[in-house]
Amino acid sequence: MSDSTPETPSSNAAPVGFKEWAYVCEALGQGVQTLILRKGGIHEGKKGFHFEHEDFWLFPTGFHAQGDQLLWLPEDADKVAVPQDEERELVDVKYFAKTQQIWRITDWDKLAALAPFHVWKEEVVRERFAWNEESCLHIALVRVHKLPITWSFPYLKGYGGCRSWVKLPPEGKDFEPIVTPVLADEVWNEMAEKIKAVLD
């Protein structure tokens, strides 16, 4: 079965980053996919993971084997890749996401039917789905926007660890008004309707 009525994300005054593999950030930022799949990290708290923010910046993370677990890579993969946490000095942010709908899916067949709409290999999705005694994944349909420039700021130790959400420098609020959608309305709407047809 599937549960498509999780907590409604809340709008947060401070800029927030959502940590995701750098290559997946590019897939979202280049319009290759409009979905985020998340099982949750070990530091998410007793209630587990939730898409708790309506609007957030995509915070690219380094993971040395991410290319082996994806079906798509950006053309400039070497430039997109970021160092591991312990070696990192800067964070470069380019993409801003707005949550449109969220689901908590416990039906593997529904997740399998999403294969055309994301870049993860099936075995990666299946592993995340069945990672504990409660087989489920949290899915967010997002509308991604792009900055005309790259927002760079120092990497802090507090950004590390197995957590999904991190607080970002306050100047991020100044960048939000100048982002533009990466996909035209008609293209995004068509993709969104196909995804909803699978999950609703």
C-alpha positions as CSV (number, residue, x, y, z in Angstrom):
1,M,0.0,0.0,0.0
2,S,1.0,3.6,-0.3
3,D,0.4,6.6,1.9
4,S,0.3,9.8,-0.1
5,T,-0.6,12.2,2.8
6,P,2.6,12.8,4.8
7,E,3.2,16.0,6.8
8,T,2.7,19.2,4.9
9,P,6.1,20.9,4.4
10,S,6.5,24.2,6.3
11,S,7.9,27.4,4.8
12,N,11.1,28.5,6.6
13,A,12.3,32.1,6.8
14,A,16.0,31.0,6.9
15,P,17.5,29.5,3.8
16,V,17.7,25.7,4.0
17,G,19.8,23.3,2.0
18,F,18.8,19.7,1.1
19,K,21.8,17.4,0.8
20,E,21.8,15.3,-2.3
21,W,24.5,13.7,-4.5
22,A,26.1,16.2,-6.8
23,Y,25.1,14.3,-10.0
24,V,21.5,14.0,-8.8
25,C,21.5,17.8,-8.2
26,E,22.6,18.2,-11.8
27,A,19.9,15.8,-13.0
28,L,17.3,18.0,-11.2
29,G,18.9,21.2,-12.3
30,Q,19.1,20.1,-16.0
31,G,15.5,19.0,-16.0
32,V,16.3,15.3,-16.4
33,Q,14.2,14.5,-13.4
34,T,11.7,16.3,-11.2
35,L,11.7,13.8,-8.3
36,I,13.6,13.4,-5.1
37,L,13.7,10.0,-3.4
38,R,14.8,9.7,0.2
39,K,15.0,7.0,2.8
40,G,16.3,9.3,5.6
41,G,19.7,9.5,7.3
42,I,20.7,8.2,10.7
43,H,20.6,11.7,12.2
44,E,17.0,12.5,11.2
45,G,15.7,12.2,14.8
46,K,13.1,9.9,16.3
47,K,10.3,10.8,13.9
48,G,12.5,9.9,10.9
49,F,12.8,11.8,7.7
50,H,10.2,14.2,6.4
51,F,10.1,16.8,3.5
52,E,9.7,19.5,6.1
53,H,10.5,22.5,3.9
54,E,8.5,23.8,1.0
55,D,11.4,25.7,-0.6
56,F,15.1,24.7,-0.4
57,W,18.4,24.9,-2.1
58,L,20.0,21.8,-3.5
59,F,23.2,21.2,-1.5
60,P,25.5,19.0,-3.6
61,T,27.4,16.3,-1.7
62,G,30.4,14.2,-2.6
63,F,30.1,10.5,-2.9
64,H,32.9,8.7,-4.7
65,A,30.8,5.9,-6.1
66,Q,27.7,7.8,-7.1
67,G,28.4,7.5,-10.8
68,D,28.2,3.7,-10.5
69,Q,24.8,3.9,-9.0
70,L,23.1,6.1,-11.6
71,L,21.9,5.7,-15.1
72,W,22.8,9.2,-16.2
73,L,25.8,11.4,-15.6
74,P,26.3,15.1,-16.5
75,E,28.5,15.8,-19.5
76,D,31.0,17.7,-17.2
77,A,30.9,15.0,-14.5
78,D,34.5,15.7,-13.4
79,K,33.7,19.4,-12.9
80,V,30.5,18.7,-11.1
81,A,31.9,16.2,-8.6
82,V,32.7,17.7,-5.2
83,P,35.3,16.6,-2.6
84,Q,34.5,14.4,0.3
85,D,33.4,16.3,3.5
86,E,36.8,16.1,5.2
87,E,38.5,17.6,2.1
88,R,35.9,20.2,1.2
89,E,36.5,24.0,1.5
90,L,33.6,25.5,-0.5
91,V,30.0,24.8,-1.3
92,D,28.7,25.8,-4.8
93,V,24.9,26.1,-5.0
94,K,23.0,26.7,-8.3
95,Y,19.6,25.2,-7.9
96,F,16.5,26.0,-5.8
97,A,13.6,23.6,-5.5
98,K,10.0,24.2,-4.6
99,T,8.0,21.2,-3.4
100,Q,4.8,20.5,-5.3
101,Q,3.6,17.2,-3.8
102,I,5.0,14.6,-1.5
103,W,4.2,10.9,-0.9
104,R,5.3,8.1,1.4
105,I,5.3,5.0,-0.7
106,T,5.2,1.5,0.7
107,D,4.3,-0.3,-2.5
108,W,7.3,-1.5,-4.5
109,D,5.3,-1.7,-7.7
110,K,4.6,2.0,-7.6
111,L,8.3,2.7,-7.1
112,A,9.3,0.4,-9.9
113,A,6.9,2.2,-12.2
114,L,8.8,5.5,-11.5
115,A,11.9,4.2,-13.3
116,P,11.4,6.4,-16.4
117,F,11.3,9.5,-14.2
118,H,14.6,9.4,-12.3
119,V,18.3,8.5,-12.8
120,W,18.9,5.9,-10.0
121,K,19.6,2.3,-10.9
122,E,16.8,-0.1,-9.8
123,E,19.0,-1.9,-7.3
124,V,19.8,1.5,-5.5
125,V,16.1,2.3,-5.2
126,R,15.3,-1.2,-4.0
127,E,18.1,-1.0,-1.4
128,R,16.8,2.3,-0.1
129,F,13.2,1.0,-0.1
130,A,14.0,-2.0,2.0
131,W,16.7,-0.5,4.3
132,N,14.9,-1.3,7.5
133,E,11.9,-3.3,8.8
134,E,9.5,-0.7,7.3
135,S,9.9,-0.8,3.6
136,C,9.1,2.7,2.3
137,L,10.5,5.7,0.5
138,H,9.6,9.4,0.7
139,I,9.0,11.0,-2.7
140,A,8.9,14.7,-3.5
141,L,7.7,16.1,-6.8
142,V,9.7,19.4,-7.1
143,R,9.9,22.3,-9.5
144,V,13.5,23.2,-9.8
145,H,14.8,26.7,-10.5
146,K,18.3,27.9,-11.4
147,L,20.4,30.9,-10.3
148,P,22.0,33.0,-13.1
149,I,25.2,32.8,-11.0
150,T,26.8,30.2,-8.7
151,W,26.4,31.0,-5.0
152,S,29.6,30.0,-3.2
153,F,30.2,30.0,0.6
154,P,32.6,28.3,3.0
155,Y,32.0,24.6,3.9
156,L,31.4,24.2,7.6
157,K,31.9,21.1,9.7
158,G,28.2,21.3,10.6
159,Y,27.2,20.5,7.1
160,G,28.6,17.0,7.3
161,G,27.1,13.8,8.6
162,C,24.1,11.7,7.6
163,R,21.5,14.4,7.8
164,S,19.3,15.7,5.0
165,W,18.7,19.4,6.0
166,V,21.2,22.0,6.8
167,K,20.9,25.7,7.5
168,L,22.6,28.0,4.9
169,P,24.1,31.5,5.1
170,P,21.4,34.2,5.3
171,E,22.3,35.8,1.9
172,G,20.5,32.8,0.3
173,K,17.2,34.7,0.8
174,D,18.5,37.5,-1.4
175,F,19.0,35.0,-4.3
176,E,15.6,33.4,-4.2
177,P,13.8,36.2,-6.2
178,I,16.2,35.8,-9.1
179,V,15.9,32.1,-9.8
180,T,14.1,30.9,-12.9
181,P,12.5,27.5,-13.7
182,V,14.7,25.0,-15.5
183,L,11.8,23.6,-17.4
184,A,9.1,25.4,-19.3
185,D,5.6,25.2,-17.8
186,E,4.2,22.8,-20.4
187,V,7.1,20.4,-20.1
188,W,7.1,20.3,-16.4
189,N,3.3,20.0,-16.2
190,E,3.4,17.0,-18.6
191,M,6.1,15.2,-16.5
192,A,4.2,16.0,-13.2
193,E,1.0,14.6,-14.5
194,K,2.6,11.3,-15.6
195,I,4.2,11.0,-12.1
196,K,1.0,11.7,-10.3
197,A,-0.8,9.1,-12.5
198,V,1.7,6.5,-11.0
199,L,1.6,7.6,-7.4
200,D,-1.9,9.0,-6.7
